[in-house]
């Protein structure tokens, strides 16, 4: 994720608007006709951090694919809910 900020020449604490502004500056400078590899790298970095949601997903899942990330989120949603259990007399006396 830090490489995305480095590629775009940004600090970590920038806003969505600042990211978009820098991206537009860079794609004007590195057009697909002039430097297709650099353009692709800039676009890829922008896609990874363009919104707060994208930045959070990148922090949580890193290089996992979208389907992997969705599968992880679904499994977290299906996680067992904790069952409230009352402590027995033996447990209470052992703690004291």
C-alpha distances in whole Angstrom, upper triangle without the diagonal:
4,5,5,7,9,10,11,13,12,12,10,13,14,15,15,18,17,14,16,19,17,16,19,20,18,20,23,23,21,23,23,27,26,23,22,19,17,18,16,13,13,14,11,8,11,11,8,8,12,13,13,13,10,8,10,10,7,7,10,10,7,9,13,14,16,19,18,16,19,21,19,20,23,24,23,25,28,28,31,32,34,38,39,42,45,45,49,51,51,47,48,51,48,46,49
4,5,5,6,9,10,10,10,9,8,11,13,15,16,18,16,13,17,18,16,16,19,20,18,20,23,22,21,23,24,27,26,23,22,19,17,18,17,14,13,15,13,10,12,13,10,10,13,15,14,16,13,10,13,14,10,10,13,14,11,13,16,18,19,23,21,20,23,25,23,23,27,28,26,29,31,31,34,35,36,40,42,44,47,47,50,53,52,48,49,52,50,47,50
4,5,5,6,9,9,10,11,10,14,15,17,17,19,17,14,16,18,15,14,18,18,16,17,21,19,18,20,21,24,23,19,19,16,14,15,14,10,11,13,11,8,11,13,10,10,14,16,17,18,15,12,15,15,12,12,16,15,12,13,16,18,19,23,22,20,24,26,24,25,28,29,28,31,33,33,36,37,39,43,45,47,50,50,53,56,55,52,53,55,53,50,53
4,5,5,6,8,9,10,10,13,12,14,14,16,14,10,13,15,12,11,15,15,13,15,18,17,16,18,19,22,21,18,17,15,13,13,12,9,8,10,8,5,7,9,7,7,10,13,14,15,12,10,13,14,10,12,15,15,12,13,16,17,18,21,21,19,22,25,23,24,27,28,27,29,32,32,36,37,39,42,44,47,50,50,54,57,56,52,53,56,54,51,54
4,6,5,6,5,6,7,10,9,12,12,14,11,9,12,13,10,11,14,14,13,15,18,17,17,19,20,24,22,20,19,17,14,15,15,12,10,12,11,7,9,11,10,8,10,13,14,16,13,11,14,15,12,13,16,17,14,16,19,20,21,24,24,22,25,27,26,26,29,30,29,31,34,34,37,38,39,43,45,47,50,51,54,57,56,52,53,56,54,51,54
4,5,5,6,8,9,13,12,15,16,17,14,12,15,15,12,12,16,15,13,15,18,17,16,19,20,23,21,18,19,16,13,15,15,11,10,13,12,9,11,14,12,12,14,17,17,19,17,14,17,18,15,15,19,19,16,17,21,22,23,27,26,24,27,30,28,28,32,33,32,34,37,37,40,41,42,46,48,50,53,53,57,59,58,55,55,58,56,53,56
4,5,8,11,12,15,14,16,16,17,14,11,13,14,11,10,13,13,10,12,15,14,12,15,16,19,17,15,15,12,9,11,11,8,7,10,10,7,9,12,11,11,13,16,18,20,16,15,18,19,15,17,20,20,16,17,20,21,22,26,25,24,27,29,28,29,32,33,33,35,37,38,41,42,44,47,49,52,55,55,59,61,61,57,58,60,58,56,58
4,6,9,11,13,11,13,13,13,11,8,10,10,7,7,10,10,8,10,13,12,12,15,16,19,18,15,16,14,11,11,12,9,7,9,10,7,8,11,11,10,11,14,16,18,16,14,18,19,16,17,21,21,18,19,22,22,23,27,27,25,27,30,29,29,32,34,33,34,38,38,41,42,44,48,49,52,55,56,59,62,61,57,58,61,59,56,59
4,7,10,12,11,13,14,14,11,10,12,12,8,10,13,11,10,13,15,14,14,17,19,22,20,18,18,17,13,14,15,13,10,13,14,11,11,15,14,13,14,17,18,20,18,16,19,21,18,19,22,23,20,21,24,25,26,30,29,27,30,33,31,31,35,36,35,37,40,40,43,44,45,49,50,53,56,56,60,62,62,58,58,61,59,56,58
4,7,8,7,10,11,12,9,8,11,11,8,10,13,12,12,15,17,16,17,20,22,24,23,21,21,20,16,17,17,15,12,14,15,11,11,14,13,11,12,14,15,18,16,14,17,19,16,17,20,21,19,21,24,25,25,29,28,26,28,31,30,29,33,34,33,34,38,38,41,41,42,46,47,50,53,53,57,59,59,55,56,58,56,53,56
4,6,6,10,12,13,10,10,13,13,11,13,16,16,15,19,21,20,20,23,25,28,26,24,25,23,20,20,21,18,15,17,17,13,13,16,15,12,13,15,14,18,16,13,16,18,16,16,19,21,19,21,24,25,26,29,29,26,29,31,29,29,32,34,32,33,37,36,39,39,40,44,45,48,50,51,54,56,56,52,53,55,53,50,52
4,6,9,11,13,11,10,14,15,13,15,18,18,18,20,23,22,22,25,26,30,28,26,26,24,21,21,21,18,16,17,17,13,13,15,13,10,12,13,12,15,14,10,12,15,13,12,16,18,16,19,21,23,23,27,26,23,25,28,26,25,29,30,28,30,33,33,35,35,37,40,41,44,46,47,51,53,53,49,49,52,50,47,49
4,7,10,12,10,10,14,15,14,16,19,19,19,22,24,24,24,27,28,32,31,28,28,27,24,23,24,21,19,19,19,16,15,17,15,11,13,12,11,14,14,11,13,16,15,14,17,20,18,21,24,25,25,28,27,24,26,29,27,26,30,31,28,30,33,33,36,35,36,40,41,44,46,46,50,52,52,49,49,51,50,47,49
4,7,8,6,7,10,11,10,12,15,15,16,19,20,21,22,24,26,29,28,26,26,25,22,21,22,19,16,17,18,14,13,15,14,10,10,11,10,14,14,11,14,17,16,15,19,21,19,22,24,25,25,28,28,25,27,30,28,27,30,32,30,31,34,34,37,37,38,42,43,46,48,49,53,55,55,51,52,54,53,50,52
4,5,5,6,9,10,11,12,14,16,17,19,20,22,22,24,26,29,29,27,27,26,23,22,22,20,17,17,18,15,13,14,14,10,9,9,9,12,13,11,13,16,16,16,19,21,20,23,24,25,24,27,27,24,26,29,27,26,29,31,29,29,33,33,36,36,38,41,42,45,48,49,53,55,55,52,52,55,53,50,52
4,6,5,6,9,10,11,12,14,15,17,19,20,21,22,23,27,27,25,25,24,21,20,20,19,15,15,16,13,10,11,12,8,6,6,7,10,10,10,13,15,15,16,19,20,19,21,23,23,21,25,25,22,23,27,26,24,27,30,28,28,32,33,36,35,37,41,42,45,48,50,53,56,56,52,53,56,54,52,54
4,5,5,6,9,10,11,12,14,15,17,19,20,21,23,26,26,25,24,24,22,20,20,20,16,16,17,15,12,14,15,11,9,9,11,14,14,14,17,19,18,20,22,24,23,25,26,26,24,28,29,26,27,30,30,28,31,33,32,32,35,36,39,39,41,44,46,49,52,53,57,59,60,56,56,59,58,55,57
4,5,5,6,8,10,11,12,14,16,17,18,20,22,25,24,23,23,23,20,18,20,18,15,15,17,14,11,14,15,11,10,11,12,16,15,14,17,19,18,19,22,24,22,24,26,26,25,29,30,27,28,32,31,29,32,35,33,33,37,38,41,41,42,46,47,50,53,54,58,60,60,57,57,60,58,55,57
4,6,5,6,9,10,11,12,14,16,16,18,20,23,22,21,20,20,17,15,16,15,11,12,13,10,8,10,11,8,6,9,11,14,12,11,15,17,15,17,20,21,19,21,23,23,22,26,26,24,25,29,28,27,30,32,31,31,35,36,39,39,41,44,46,49,52,53,56,59,59,55,56,59,57,54,57
4,6,5,6,9,10,11,12,14,15,16,18,21,21,20,19,20,17,15,16,15,11,11,13,11,8,10,12,10,7,9,12,15,13,13,17,18,17,19,22,22,21,22,24,23,22,26,27,25,26,29,29,28,31,33,32,32,36,37,40,40,42,46,48,51,54,55,59,61,62,58,58,61,60,57,59
4,5,5,6,9,10,11,13,14,16,18,21,20,20,20,20,17,15,17,16,13,13,15,14,11,13,15,13,11,13,15,18,17,17,20,22,20,22,25,26,24,25,27,27,26,30,31,28,30,33,33,31,34,37,35,36,39,40,44,44,46,49,51,54,57,58,62,64,64,61,61,64,62,60,62
4,5,5,6,9,10,11,12,14,17,19,18,17,18,18,14,13,15,14,10,11,14,11,9,13,14,12,11,14,16,19,17,16,20,21,19,21,24,25,22,24,26,26,26,29,30,28,30,33,32,31,34,37,35,36,40,40,44,44,46,50,51,54,57,58,62,64,64,60,61,64,62,59,62
4,5,5,6,9,10,10,12,14,17,16,15,15,15,12,10,12,11,7,8,11,9,7,10,12,11,9,13,16,18,15,15,19,20,18,20,23,23,21,21,24,23,23,27,28,26,27,31,30,30,32,35,34,35,38,39,42,43,45,49,50,54,56,58,61,64,64,60,61,64,62,59,62
4,5,5,6,9,10,11,13,16,15,15,15,16,14,11,13,14,10,10,13,13,10,13,15,14,12,15,18,20,18,18,22,23,21,24,27,26,24,25,27,26,25,29,30,28,30,33,33,32,35,37,37,37,41,42,45,46,48,52,53,56,59,61,64,67,67,63,64,67,65,63,65
4,6,5,6,9,10,14,16,15,14,16,16,13,11,14,14,11,12,15,14,12,15,17,16,14,18,20,23,21,20,24,25,23,25,28,28,26,27,29,28,28,32,33,31,33,36,36,35,38,40,39,40,43,44,48,48,50,54,56,59,61,63,66,69,69,65,66,69,67,64,66
4,5,5,6,8,11,14,12,11,12,13,9,8,11,11,7,9,12,11,10,14,16,15,14,18,20,22,20,20,23,24,22,24,27,27,24,24,27,26,26,30,31,29,31,34,34,34,37,39,38,39,42,43,47,48,50,53,55,58,61,62,66,68,68,64,65,68,66,63,66
4,5,5,5,8,11,10,10,10,12,9,6,9,10,7,8,12,12,11,13,16,16,14,18,21,23,20,20,24,24,22,25,28,27,24,24,26,25,25,29,30,29,30,34,34,33,36,38,38,39,42,43,47,48,50,54,56,59,62,63,66,69,69,65,66,69,67,65,67
4,6,6,9,11,10,11,12,14,12,9,13,14,11,12,15,16,14,17,19,19,17,21,24,26,23,24,27,28,26,28,31,31,28,28,30,29,29,33,34,33,34,37,37,37,40,42,42,42,45,47,50,51,53,57,59,62,65,66,70,73,72,69,69,72,70,68,70
4,6,10,11,9,9,11,13,10,9,13,13,11,13,16,16,15,18,20,20,19,22,25,27,25,25,28,29,26,28,32,31,28,28,31,30,30,34,35,34,35,38,38,38,41,43,43,44,47,48,51,52,54,58,60,63,66,67,70,73,73,69,70,73,71,68,71
4,7,8,6,6,8,9,7,6,9,10,9,10,13,14,14,16,18,19,18,22,25,26,23,24,27,27,25,27,30,29,26,25,28,27,28,31,32,31,33,36,36,36,39,41,41,42,45,46,50,51,53,57,59,62,65,66,69,72,72,68,69,72,70,67,70
4,5,5,6,7,10,8,6,9,12,10,11,14,15,15,17,19,20,19,23,26,27,24,25,29,28,26,29,31,30,27,26,29,27,28,31,32,32,33,36,37,37,39,41,41,42,45,47,50,51,54,57,60,63,66,67,70,73,73,69,70,73,71,69,72
4,6,6,4,8,8,6,8,11,11,10,13,15,15,16,19,21,20,23,27,27,24,25,29,28,25,29,31,29,27,25,27,26,26,29,31,30,32,35,35,36,38,40,40,41,44,45,49,51,53,57,59,62,65,67,70,73,72,69,70,73,71,69,72
4,6,6,10,11,9,11,14,14,14,17,19,19,20,23,24,23,27,30,31,28,29,32,31,29,32,35,33,30,29,31,29,30,32,34,34,35,38,39,39,41,44,44,45,48,49,53,54,57,61,63,66,69,70,74,77,76,73,74,77,75,72,75
4,6,9,9,9,12,14,13,15,17,19,19,21,23,24,24,27,31,31,28,29,32,32,29,32,35,33,30,29,31,30,31,34,35,35,37,39,40,40,43,45,45,46,49,50,54,55,58,61,63,66,69,71,74,77,76,73,74,77,74,72,75
4,6,6,6,9,10,11,12,14,16,17,18,20,22,22,25,28,29,26,26,30,29,26,29,32,30,27,25,28,27,28,31,32,32,34,36,37,37,40,42,42,44,46,47,51,52,55,58,61,63,66,67,71,74,73,69,71,73,71,69,72
4,6,5,6,9,10,10,12,14,15,16,18,20,20,24,27,27,24,25,28,27,24,27,30,28,25,23,25,24,25,28,29,29,31,33,34,35,37,39,39,41,43,44,48,50,52,56,58,61,64,65,69,72,71,67,69,72,69,67,70
4,5,5,6,9,10,11,12,14,15,17,19,20,23,26,26,23,23,26,25,22,25,27,25,22,20,23,22,23,26,27,27,29,32,32,33,35,37,37,39,41,42,46,48,50,54,56,59,62,63,66,69,68,65,66,69,66,64,67
4,5,5,6,9,10,11,12,14,16,17,17,21,24,25,21,21,25,24,21,24,26,25,21,20,23,23,24,27,28,27,30,32,32,33,36,37,37,39,42,42,46,47,50,53,55,58,61,62,65,68,68,64,65,68,66,63,66
4,5,5,6,9,10,11,12,14,16,16,19,22,23,20,20,24,23,21,23,26,25,22,20,23,22,23,26,27,26,28,31,31,32,34,36,36,38,40,41,45,47,49,53,55,58,61,62,65,68,68,64,65,68,66,63,66
4,5,5,6,9,10,11,12,15,15,18,21,21,18,19,22,21,18,21,24,22,19,17,20,18,19,23,24,23,25,28,28,29,31,33,34,35,37,39,42,44,46,50,52,55,58,59,63,66,65,62,63,66,63,61,64
4,5,5,6,9,10,11,13,14,17,20,20,17,17,20,19,16,19,21,20,17,15,18,18,19,22,23,22,25,27,27,28,31,32,32,34,36,37,41,42,45,48,51,53,56,57,61,63,63,59,60,63,61,59,62
4,5,5,6,9,10,11,11,15,18,19,15,16,19,19,16,19,21,20,17,17,20,19,20,24,24,23,25,28,28,28,31,33,33,34,37,38,41,42,45,48,50,53,56,57,61,64,63,59,60,63,61,59,62
4,5,5,6,9,10,10,14,17,17,14,15,18,17,15,18,21,19,17,16,19,17,18,21,22,21,23,26,26,26,29,31,31,32,35,36,40,41,43,47,49,52,55,56,60,63,62,59,60,63,61,58,61
4,5,5,6,9,10,13,16,16,12,13,16,15,12,16,18,16,14,13,15,14,15,18,19,18,20,23,23,23,26,28,28,29,32,33,37,38,40,44,46,49,52,54,57,60,59,56,57,60,58,55,59
4,5,5,7,8,12,14,14,11,11,14,14,11,14,16,15,13,13,15,15,16,20,20,18,21,24,23,23,26,28,28,29,32,33,36,37,39,43,45,48,51,52,56,58,58,54,55,58,56,54,56
4,5,5,5,9,12,13,10,10,14,14,12,14,17,17,15,15,17,17,16,20,21,19,21,24,24,23,26,28,28,29,32,33,37,37,40,43,45,48,51,52,56,59,59,55,56,59,57,54,57
4,6,5,8,11,11,8,9,13,12,10,14,16,15,13,13,15,14,13,17,18,16,18,21,21,20,23,25,25,26,29,30,34,35,37,41,43,46,49,51,54,57,57,53,54,57,55,53,56
4,6,8,10,10,6,7,10,9,7,10,12,11,9,10,12,12,12,16,16,14,16,19,19,18,21,23,23,24,27,28,31,32,35,38,40,43,46,48,51,54,54,50,51,54,52,50,53
4,6,7,8,5,5,9,9,8,10,13,13,11,13,15,15,15,18,19,16,18,21,20,19,23,25,24,25,28,29,32,33,35,38,40,43,46,47,51,54,53,50,51,54,52,49,52
4,7,8,6,7,11,11,11,13,15,16,15,16,18,17,16,20,20,18,19,23,22,21,24,26,25,26,29,30,34,34,36,40,42,45,48,49,53,56,56,52,53,56,54,51,54
4,5,5,6,9,10,11,12,14,15,15,17,18,18,16,19,20,17,18,21,21,19,22,24,23,23,27,28,31,31,33,37,38,42,45,46,50,53,53,49,50,53,52,49,52
4,5,5,6,9,10,11,12,14,14,17,18,18,16,20,20,16,17,21,19,17,20,23,21,21,25,25,29,28,30,34,35,39,41,43,46,49,50,46,46,50,48,45,48
4,5,5,6,9,10,11,12,13,15,15,15,13,16,16,13,14,17,16,14,17,19,18,18,22,22,26,26,28,32,33,37,40,41,45,48,48,44,45,48,47,44,47
4,5,5,6,9,10,10,10,12,13,13,11,15,15,12,13,17,16,14,18,20,19,20,23,24,27,28,30,34,36,39,42,43,47,50,50,46,47,50,49,46,49
4,5,5,6,9,10,10,12,14,14,14,17,17,13,15,18,17,16,19,21,19,21,24,24,28,28,30,34,35,38,41,43,46,49,49,45,46,49,47,44,47
4,5,5,6,8,9,13,13,14,13,16,15,12,14,16,14,13,17,18,16,17,21,21,24,24,26,30,32,35,38,39,42,45,45,41,42,45,44,41,44
4,5,5,6,7,10,10,11,9,12,12,8,10,13,11,11,14,16,14,16,19,19,23,24,26,30,32,35,38,39,43,46,45,42,43,46,44,42,45
4,6,5,5,8,9,10,10,14,12,10,13,15,14,14,17,18,17,19,22,22,26,27,29,32,34,37,40,41,45,48,47,44,45,48,46,43,46
4,6,6,9,11,13,13,16,14,12,15,16,14,14,18,18,17,19,22,21,25,25,27,31,33,35,38,39,42,45,44,41,42,45,43,40,43
4,6,9,9,12,12,14,12,9,12,13,10,11,14,15,13,15,18,18,21,22,24,27,29,32,35,36,39,42,42,38,39,42,40,38,41
4,6,6,8,9,11,9,6,10,11,9,10,14,14,13,16,18,18,22,23,25,29,31,34,37,38,41,44,43,40,41,44,42,40,43
4,6,9,10,13,11,9,13,14,13,14,17,18,17,20,22,22,25,27,29,32,35,37,40,41,44,47,46,43,44,47,45,43,46
4,6,9,12,10,10,13,14,13,15,18,18,19,21,23,23,27,29,31,34,37,39,43,43,46,49,48,45,47,49,47,45,48
4,7,8,6,6,10,10,10,12,15,15,16,18,20,20,24,26,28,32,35,37,40,41,44,47,47,43,45,48,46,44,47
4,5,5,6,9,10,11,12,14,15,17,19,20,21,25,27,30,33,36,39,42,43,46,50,49,46,48,50,48,47,50
4,5,5,6,9,10,11,12,14,15,16,18,20,24,26,29,32,35,38,41,43,46,49,49,45,47,50,48,47,50
4,5,5,6,9,10,10,12,14,15,16,18,22,24,27,31,34,36,40,42,44,48,47,44,46,49,47,46,49
4,5,5,6,9,10,11,12,14,15,17,20,23,25,29,32,34,38,39,42,45,45,42,44,46,44,43,46
4,5,5,6,9,10,11,12,14,15,19,21,24,27,30,33,36,38,41,44,44,40,42,45,43,41,45
4,5,5,6,9,10,11,12,14,18,20,23,26,29,32,36,37,40,44,44,41,42,45,44,42,46
4,5,5,6,9,10,11,12,16,18,21,25,28,30,34,36,38,42,42,39,41,44,42,40,44
4,5,5,6,9,10,11,14,17,19,23,26,28,32,33,36,39,39,36,38,41,39,37,41
4,5,5,6,9,10,14,15,18,22,24,27,31,33,36,39,39,36,37,41,39,37,41
4,5,5,6,9,12,14,18,21,24,26,30,32,35,39,39,36,37,41,39,38,41
4,5,5,6,10,12,15,18,22,24,28,30,32,36,36,33,35,38,36,35,39
4,5,5,9,11,13,17,20,22,26,28,31,34,34,31,32,36,34,33,36
4,6,9,10,13,16,19,22,26,28,31,34,35,32,33,37,35,34,37
4,6,9,12,15,18,21,24,27,29,33,33,30,32,36,34,33,37
4,6,9,12,15,18,22,24,26,30,30,27,29,32,31,30,33
4,6,9,12,15,18,20,23,27,27,24,26,29,28,27,31
4,6,9,12,16,18,21,25,25,23,24,28,27,26,29
4,6,9,13,15,18,21,22,19,20,24,23,22,25
4,6,10,12,15,19,20,17,19,22,22,21,24
4,7,10,13,16,18,15,16,20,20,19,21
4,6,9,13,14,12,13,16,17,16,19
4,6,10,12,10,10,14,15,14,16
4,7,8,6,7,10,11,11,13
4,5,5,6,9,10,11,13
4,5,5,6,9,10,11
4,5,5,6,9,10
4,5,5,6,9
4,6,5,7
4,5,5
4,6
4
